[in-house]
Amino acid sequence: MDDTTHPNNQDHSGSDSASESKRSIGLARMGEVYSFEVSDGPGDFFGYTVEHLFGEIWERPGLSLRDRRLLLLGLMCSEGLDGVTGIQVESALAKGDLSAHDLREIVIFLSHYAGWPKGAGLNTIVETGIARHEKALRKAAEAAAASEADVAGEADAASEADAN
């Protein structure tokens, strides 16, 4: 099969409904796993990633998203894949799949199996992810409090205007 006849190397805007469905499911799952919107992209590698990895493998029954994330974190630590580990850590925290306590326990556990230097690297990634997550939570809480204060202030001003 040459590159022009390969299904992932074609224009997906007019492909069959099964492929479009797999692609849509894969893009949605990929966005859920990574906690950000994933837009469609070109090329075989992206096609296999979306349609097969996220559209089929991540959709299989038997393992929860949390289970898969735990397995991935172990694999990434053992292989030293620090570049993508932070994405998984931050997404796990954002989605509530893993807590800060869970992640810190994972670091201790994996350090003993993957090796102390890899565990130390994972610890840095985890602590950075936790700090970012906690900062985002604080900012969201401050924004919510400010919004509530604005609403309360407007209500007080309306009450004073009605009283006059």
Secondary structure, DSSP 8 states (H G I E B T S, - for coil): --TTTSGGGS-GGGS-HHHHHHHHHHHHHHHHHHTS------SHHHHIIIIIIIIIITT-TTS-HHHHHHHHHHHHHHHT-HHHHHHHHHHHHHHTSS-HHHHHHHHHHHHHHH-HHHHHHHHHHHHHHHHHHHHHHHHHHHHHHHHHHHHHHHHHHHHHHHH-
